[in-house]
Every structure is written in structure tokens, then in C-alpha cells.
Amino acid sequence: MSHIFKKTKEAYHATFLDEDTDDDSSMNAFTTCFTEIDFRDDSGCSNEDVDEDLTFEELKMLRKEEIEARAIQKERIQILMEDNE
């Protein structure tokens, strides 16, 4: 079974293919959306082609970075809201 990870403009997708099956008429693939990415915010996002293959480790690292960035952003929003009260 092979794993193909694609980063698109709106989400990460993983496609799993069953290459051991000889039945050409059956489609043994499915796509799963892992996380949405907002590319309207250019902070940390490159303008390179966003349709690229990613390894599982790269996908995990990107997810970790996204979680950390969202936590920092959430803290900053909270501070700004408190300052405006």
C-alpha cells in the first residue's frame, strides 16, 4: 500500500492506494482531509506551487507548526481583547 500526501490550497489530503490488487476495475483509493489551511494569511506560507507531494513526517511537522501558530495567535487575540475592554 502506498501513501501519497498532497497539500492543496484548502486542505491536506492523503491518498492510500492498494497496489497489490490485480483487479483493474476496482478503485481502491480514498482521500482523507486532515486539516484546513488558510492561504489568505501569507504569514509563513510561500507562494510556491501548493500542489506537492509530502511525506507522512513532513505532514506531521506541518500540523505541529500549525497548532503552535494557532496557539500563539489565540494568545495574542486574547491580549488584544483584554486591552480593548
Sequence and secondary structure as in RCSB ss.txt:
>XXXX:A:sequence
MSHIFKKTKEAYHATFLDEDTDDDSSMNAFTTCFTEIDFRDDSGCSNEDVDEDLTFEELKMLRKEEIEARAIQKE
RIQILMEDNE
>XXXX:A:secstr
 EEEEEE SSEEEEEEE TT   TTS  EEEEEEEE  TTS TT  SS S EEE HHHHHHHHHHHHHHHHHHHH
HHHHHHHHT 
